[in-house]
Amino acid sequence: MAEGVKKKRSAGRPRRLDPETIVATARRVIEEEGVDAVSMRRIAKEVGSTPMALYHYVRDKDELLLLTLAGVSAAIPRPELPADPRARLVAVSAHMHGVLGRMPWVLKVLALGDLTDKQALWMAEEILGSAMACGLSPARAVHAYRTIWHFVYGDLVFRAAMARRREEPERRRHFPAMLTEDDRAELPHLTALAPRWDELQEYDVTEQLSAIVDGLLSRAHRTAAPDRAEGTGRAGGAGEIDAPDRRA
């Protein structure tokens, strides 16, 4: 063989990938660029592999995103919760809001639906248990959980949108700046409150959650026919706890 000519390396097994590296890379991409930037091709490139090799470890993008969520909650200590079920319900809901507020990228993954961190389900369990301890039926406890979750998720999405808006205040005219005196006849209340809108829309999350919980728990003291109360079209019961969740 001529001197200086290197022997071509024979093809062997592809470099073994580290699942933890794959997940960490996907999480970094989400945090820096958002969920839309994640693809099997992109992550394979980031870890120095090929999409085909990546499929040996992860079935598809959904599974990859699910893995990015797995274990996130385990790193966050659980708070000490009060024994009173109503106070416990408020405390867990406020904790959920606080945790997600510190990890906005998780909201983007959850927005895809059917993805969650199993180790975070203790919060849903506490909310359901506390709601039923306060007198709600299983179905109404599920409804209460969904209502609380919708508030938490919606509030955090709104806060993120407001943060983006503050970063580019001159990009476009937003509400309420878009309102003028010409709108007063049709929108009298909004126009009158517009100058103080930013001040007035500030609120304490725990206080709002407490009000929501009180409204939800007031249903425990009402009487109604089982079919209508449970919203199932048939006699309600613990076996129907999943039905409302599937429709949400």
Secondary structure, DSSP 8 states (H G I E B T S, - for coil): --TT--------------HHHHHHHHHHHHHHH-GGG--HHHHHHHTTS-HHHHTTT-SSHHHHHHHHHTTTGGGS------SSHHHHHHHHHHHHHHHHHT-HHHHHHHTTSS---GGGHHHHHHHHHHHHHTT--HHHHHHHHHHHHHHHHHHHHHHHHHHHHHHSTTSS--TTTT--GGGTTT-HHHHHHGGGHHHHT---HHHHHHHHHHHHHGGGG----HHHHHTSSS---GGGTTHHHHH-
